[in-house]
Amino acid sequence: MSPEPMPVVAWVESPLQLVGAAEWAAVHRRRVPVAGRLTPQMPETADELIARGALFGQCAPYIGIPWNLLARHKHWLVGDGFSGQFRLAASVLRPQRITFLDDGANAIAFADTLVGRRPFARPGVPERGLGARVAPFAFDQIAGRARAGQVDFFTAFDFGEARLRELDERGYRVARHAFEWTRRTARAFVTTTAGRVLLGSARPVDGRMPLAEYLDWVRWEASRAPVTYLPHRREPENQIDAVAAIPGVHLDRQSLPVEMVLAGAIERLEIVTLPSSTTTTLPLVLRPDCAVRSVALRSRTS
């Protein structure tokens, strides 16, 4: 008789991480309670996933560390391995098993951290405060659980053979998914622009691109042919309003991650985006005749 599985909880901070938790629950046929951080799109995404039949238990919104919920569960599905809050909680509570979900392209950077290719620090973000001080303790906790066969990744990203080999040597396991459940439960989506979609970006608000340059890019794409514009969840209202005023732009305010929205496309889509993790995730959910074009602009702030 197989042992009873460990009580599991999903600790997630973004809609993509929440989708990853739904995919994990579907694959493992386990009902998973969710601790979801209150960030943009999270409540709407959780409601929609539950409406589509996601195997979620109680969904508890939170700010900070959900100490009580984590303490009651020995297996954590974690969305952000770089999080200072995760480092602190892992060092104090010492979960028996950890599964890392995708946090965009940071999934690969985090894997590189665990095999010693790079520091235990979020790419491009200076380390400071308590999160930096507990990093060595969290790293030791993760590595120790890996040696016991209790750490794995559940990812849509291709880690590459060399990285997979290094992870395996240290006890880390990697399971791939291709948003099978998301595709299976998708709702129909259609544009008013003959399938041409432009994905919004938070680069201007993050200081990675001047807003004027960003608007010039949108204007150029819309001048070629009308586009359905899906705003990024962190775009401020002034940026969205400026984009919506551009001729040829048809604003479609979705409150869900683009993977969930576009998985239900019933027409051929041409998707234009600035470089982001969507260039990996979207081809997994789109119809085979859809195309994703990533535009690399040379920013004046770089």
Disulfide bonds with the S-S distance in Angstrom:
none
